[in-house]
Amino acid sequence: MASTDPEFEKKAADIIGLYLNPPQHAAVFCVDEKTAIQALDRKDPVLPLSPGRAERHGFEYYRHGTLSLYAAFNTKTGEVLGKTADRHTSEQFVAFLTDLVAHQPPGKEIHVIADNLSAHKTTRVTEFLQTHSTVRLHFTPTYSSWLNQVELWFAKVERDVIARGVFTSVKDLDKKLMRYIRHYNK
């Protein structure tokens, strides 16, 4: 899809500039949330690979609820900071930004690349930015999620954990997502 954002070039140049020439002594994070991840438990067991046959599973499942995953991809190190939440709100986004700041040395400049979701542009977020002068938000142009590197990481999580996962509860889904992030960071 082509972006209709009248400031596409300016916003894209800003983000690409952060990737190619980040400010010295600053951290650059690509941030987003993967919402409504379903904790699905298969009714039938997964049948393993065998010679000449792909892995097979039934298509009936139990639904145990949903979870949102917030992730911050460090563009310099590739490390990911993740947090799960029951809901996907501005309050949860600010809580995640607070965790992100807490994981950085005090006073370190932090640049956050995010999409144009309404939860990223609320009064609560503005208040957070006013009290955390070292944090700057950079918004991707509309319809340009491909500029946010965390989207590539979410595609990997989808393939590696979610698509073929079996989750007996929302808590089990949370545990497996956090384990994946720890393993990925190693």
N, C-alpha and C positions, 0 to 999 in steps of 0.2 A: 504494500500500500504506500502510495506517495504521501509525504507529509504536506499538509496544507498550512503549516505554521508560517506566518509571515516573517518570523525571526529565525527560520530554519538555519540559514548559513551562520548567523551569529552564535546561536546556541550550539550547533554542531562543532564549530571552530573552537568554542570555549571548552567543550568536553574533550575533543581530540587533542587540544593543547594540553589539558591535564594529563592525558595518557602519555603523550610524547615528551612533554617537558614540564613535569610536575614542579610546583614551587619547592625550592630547597628547604629541607627540614620540615616538610609538611607531609601529612598522610592523605592519600586519596582513596576513597571507598566508593564502590558502586553498591547502592542499596536498593532493595525492593522486597516485596513480600509475595509469597506464593500462597494464595488463599484457598480455603475450602479443600484441603487435602483430605480425602476420605480414608478413614480407618476401615478397610474392607477385609473381611475374613472369608476365605473360600469355603464353600460347603463341602467340596470334594478335595481330596489331597492332590497336590501337584505331582504329576507323573514325570520322573526324571528322563534325561536324555538316554537314548539307547541307539545302537548302530542303525543308521538309516531313518531315525525318528527324532524329531525336535521335541523339546520339552512340551508337555501338554497339561492343561488344566481345564476344569469346568468353568462355566461362565456364571454360575449362580454363586451368590455371596451374601453374607450378613453385613449390614451397615452398623458401625459402632459410633458414628459421629464424625466430626471434622475438626481440623486444626489448621492454623495459619503458620507459615514459617517465614520469619524475617531473617534476611541475610545481608551481611556487609562483606563485599569482596575487596580485599586490599590489593590495589592494582600493582603495587611494587613487589609484594611478597607472595601473592596468590592465596594467602591465608583467608579463611572465612570465619566471621563471627556470626553465630546463629542463635536465634531465640524463637521459641514457639509461643503461640497465644491462642486462646479460645476464640477470640474475636479479632477483627481487622478494623481498627479505629484509629483516629488521630491520637488518642490517649496511648494506645499500644505503640504507635510509631514513635511518639516522644519518649516513651519508656525505653524503646530500643535505642534511640539516639543517645539517651542518657547512659546506657550500658556501653555504647560505642566510645563515648567520651571517657568513661571510667577506665577503659582498657588502653588508653593512650597516656603518655607522660603528661603531667600537668602543664598547661599552657601551649601544648603542641597545636599547631594549625591543622584543622581537619576540613577537607573538602569532600562533600557528599554529593554524588551524582544520583539523581532520583528522577522518576517519571512524574507526570503531571496529575497524579491521582489527587482528588480533592482532599483526602486525609493528610496530604503532605503540605497543604497550603492553608491550614486553619489558623485561627487566633492562637490556639494552644502551641502550635509549631512556631509561630512568630514570637510568642513570649519566650519559648525555649531558646530561640536564636538570639534574642535580646540579652538573655542571662548567660549565654555561652558565646562570647564574642569571637572565639577561635574557630567556630563552626560556620562554614559557608555552604549553602545549598546551591547546586547547579542543576537545572531542570533540562531534561532531554526535550527536543522538539516533539510536538504531537505526532503520533504514529511513527515514532522512531525508536522503539524499544531496543532495536538492534544496536544502538549506540551505547547501551548499558551492559557492560561485561558480565554483570551478575546474572543476566538472562541466560548466558551460555552455561553458567554453573547450575542454574535451575534445571536446564535441559538434562544435564548430567545426573542430577538428583532424581529427576523423573525416571530416567532409564535405569539407574543403578538401584534405587530404593523403592520408589512408589509404584511404578507400572506393574511389576511382578511381585510386589510385596504382599505378605499375609500379616494382618495386624489384628490381634485379638481384642484390642481396646484402643481408645485415644491415647492412653498412657503408654501402651506398647508402641504406637506410631511415634510418639514423642521420643521415647527412648531410642528407637532405631534411627530416627533422623539425627539426634544429637551424637549417637555413636558414629554415624557416617561422617559427620562434620569433624569429629575428633580424629578419625582415621584419615580423612582427606587431608587435614592439616599436617599430619605426620609426614 
